């Protein structure tokens, strides 16, 4: 089964696909999204300075979390990645590292979980 992130598409992507044929407002009436929200997300995509402070920090921290995870053979869990980042001088909260790892870093291969054959 494919991971959720590879199959799930955002409302923005769906609107972009059909905006020429139907228009943004008509699509937004069908999808549970306000036209202002769509236009704001497009503006944020073009100008990252419009992102919230948390989103800007996430953009900066995500490569560092990925680097620490990959540098340790992709076996470190959230706590060890967090400890390593604190040791390297990144003032980051444990819950922030957990959220960033949950959002696509450090998932491993879920198909192999529990694949041991113990007879």
SETI-113967 format. One record per residue: x, y, z of N, C-alpha, C in turn. Coordinates in steps of 0.02 Angstrom, whole numbers, padded with zeros to 5 digits, always signed. Example, Ala and Ser with C-alpha at 12.3 -4.5 7.8 and 13.67 -1.06 7.14 Angstrom:
2
+00660-00284+00390+00615-00225+00390+00660-00165+00390/+00642-00112+00354+00684-00053+00357+00645+00002+00394/
***
This chain:
119
+00043-00059+00000+00000+00000+00000+00045+00062+00000/+00033+00109-00046+00076+00169-00048+00066+00212+00013/+00118+00250+00029+00113+00294+00087+00063+00350+00073/+00035+00376+00126-00017+00427+00119+00008+00488+00083/+00070+00508+00096+00096+00569+00066+00104+00563-00009/+00114+00502-00035+00123+00496-00107+00057+00494-00144/+00002+00475-00111-00062+00470-00145-00107+00528-00130/-00100+00560-00073-00143+00616-00055-00122+00679-00093/-00172+00712-00122-00158+00775-00157-00195+00830-00120/-00163+00887-00117-00194+00943-00082-00250+00973-00124/-00293+01011-00091-00347+01046-00127-00318+01094-00177/-00261+01124-00160-00229+01172-00205-00211+01139-00271/-00184+01077-00268-00165+01042-00329-00226+01026-00372/-00280+01005-00339-00341+00989-00376-00369+01052-00410/-00369+01107-00374-00394+01169-00402-00351+01191-00461/-00285+01185-00454-00240+01203-00509-00254+01162-00571/-00271+01098-00562-00284+01055-00619-00345+01077-00659/-00396+01103-00626-00460+01117-00659-00479+01191-00660/-00436+01235-00638-00454+01306-00634-00468+01337-00702/-00433+01316-00754-00445+01344-00821-00514+01323-00848/-00534+01263-00833-00598+01238-00859-00658+01264-00820/-00652+01268-00753-00710+01285-00712-00705+01350-00673/-00645+01374-00662-00636+01435-00622-00628+01417-00548/-00590+01457-00513-00574+01444-00442-00636+01446-00399/-00679+01496-00408-00737+01503-00364-00785+01444-00369/-00797+01420-00430-00842+01363-00439-00814+01300-00406/-00749+01290-00413-00718+01231-00383-00720+01236-00307/-00707+01296-00281-00707+01305-00208-00776+01296-00178/-00829+01307-00216-00896+01292-00190-00906+01218-00179/-00875+01177-00221-00881+01104-00214-00834+01077-00161/-00772+01101-00161-00723+01079-00111-00733+01121-00047/-00716+01093+00010-00724+01131+00072-00666+01179+00084/-00659+01228+00039-00604+01277+00045-00630+01344+00019/-00612+01397+00054-00632+01464+00033-00584+01489-00021/-00610+01527-00070-00565+01553-00122-00507+01594-00094/-00520+01632-00040-00466+01671-00010-00409+01625+00014/-00427+01569+00043-00377+01521+00068-00335+01496+00010/-00366+01479-00045-00330+01455-00103-00281+01509-00128/-00306+01570-00136-00263+01624-00162-00206+01639-00113/-00219+01634-00048-00166+01646+00002-00113+01592-00002/-00133+01530-00011-00084+01475-00016-00041+01482-00078/-00071+01504-00133-00033+01516-00194+00017+01572-00183/-00004+01625-00149+00041+01681-00134+00098+01658-00088/+00083+01614-00040+00136+01589+00005+00184+01545-00033/+00159+01507-00081+00203+01464-00121+00252+01507-00161/+00229+01565-00186+00272+01608-00226+00318+01652-00184/+00296+01670-00123+00335+01712-00078+00337+01681-00009/+00389+01641+00007+00392+01607+00072+00393+01655+00132/+00406+01719+00122+00405+01766+00178+00334+01775+00205/+00284+01756+00166+00214+01762+00188+00193+01703+00232/+00235+01652+00237+00220+01595+00280+00221+01616+00354/+00187+01579+00396+00189+01593+00468+00260+01580+00494/+00274+01606+00553+00340+01597+00584+00355+01522+00593/+00304+01484+00615+00314+01412+00625+00330+01378+00559/+00294+01395+00506+00306+01364+00440+00376+01382+00414/+00397+01445+00425+00464+01465+00403+00517+01426+00441/+00506+01417+00506+00554+01379+00547+00555+01305+00525/+00497+01278+00510+00493+01209+00486+00533+01200+00422/+00527+01248+00376+00564+01244+00313+00639+01243+00326/+00661+01282+00376+00733+01285+00392+00756+01222+00429/+00713+01194+00472+00734+01137+00513+00727+01070+00479/+00682+01064+00431+00669+00998+00401+00731+00967+00369/+00772+01005+00332+00833+00975+00305+00883+00954+00359/+00885+00991+00414+00930+00974+00469+00908+00909+00503/+00843+00902+00514+00817+00841+00544+00831+00782+00497/+00820+00792+00433+00833+00739+00383+00908+00721+00382/+00950+00772+00388+01023+00759+00387+01044+00718+00447/+01020+00737+00507+01038+00701+00568+01012+00629+00563/+00951+00621+00539+00922+00554+00533+00962+00511+00484/+00979+00539+00426+01017+00502+00376+01088+00488+00398/+01119+00535+00434+01188+00526+00456+01194+00470+00507/+01140+00452+00538+01141+00399+00587+01107+00336+00561/+01117+00325+00496+01094+00264+00462+01019+00254+00466/+00981+00307+00474+00908+00306+00475+00880+00259+00527/+00916+00253+00583+00891+00210+00637+00873+00251+00700/+00892+00314+00702+00876+00355+00760+00801+00368+00762/+00774+00366+00822+00705+00385+00832+00701+00460+00848/+00641+00482+00865+00629+00553+00877+00674+00579+00933/+00677+00544+00989+00716+00568+01046+00791+00574+01031/+00817+00524+00996+00889+00527+00980+00905+00581+00929/+00861+00591+00880+00871+00645+00832+00868+00712+00869/+00820+00719+00914+00812+00781+00953+00875+00794+00995/+00899+00742+01030+00959+00749+01072+01019+00769+01029/+01026+00739+00971+01082+00755+00926+01077+00828+00903/+01017+00850+00887+01010+00919+00864+01024+00969+00920/+01002+00953+00981+01018+00996+01039+01094+00999+01048/+01126+00941+01041+01199+00937+01048+01235+00978+00995/+01205+00984+00936+01235+01023+00882+01218+01098+00887/+01178+01116+00937+01163+01187+00948+01099+01212+00917/+01055+01168+00897+00990+01188+00870+00940+01192+00927/+00914+01251+00943+00863+01255+00996+00795+01234+00969/+00780+01170+00974+00719+01143+00945+00683+01100+00997/+00618+01102+00996+00578+01062+01044+00570+00991+01019/+00562+00945+01066+00551+00875+01049+00490+00866+01005/+00436+00902+01022+00374+00894+00984+00382+00920+00912/+00426+00969+00902+00439+00994+00835+00476+00942+00793/+00526+00909+00823+00562+00856+00788+00514+00799+00772/+00471+00781+00819+00422+00727+00808+00376+00745+00750/+00351+00806+00748+00306+00827+00695+00340+00826+00627/+00402+00850+00624+00439+00851+00560+00454+00780+00537/+00472+00736+00583+00485+00667+00563+00421+00632+00541/+00367+00647+00573+00302+00617+00556+00279+00641+00487/+00299+00702+00469+00279+00730+00405+00322+00708+00346/+00358+00654+00353+00393+00628+00296+00465+00610+00305/+00493+00620+00363+00563+00602+00375+00563+00543+00423/+00599+00492+00407+00608+00438+00454+00552+00388+00458/+00517+00378+00404+00463+00329+00405+00488+00258+00395/+00545+00252+00363+00571+00185+00350+00527+00149+00300/+00527+00083+00300+00486+00044+00256+00432+00009+00298/+00371+00036+00299+00320+00007+00343+00302-00064+00322/+00317-00084+00260+00302-00151+00237+00345-00203+00272/+00402-00183+00299+00447-00231+00332+00434-00237+00406/+00392-00194+00434+00379-00197+00506+00345-00263+00524/+00373-00297+00571+00344-00359+00594+00352-00417+00545/+00401-00412+00500+00410-00462+00449+00454-00521+00472/+00471-00522+00536+00514-00576+00561+00475-00642+00563/+00510-00695+00546+00479-00760+00547+00506-00797+00607/+00469-00800+00660+00491-00833+00721+00453-00898+00731/+00485-00952+00715+00453-01017+00724+00484-01053+00782/
***
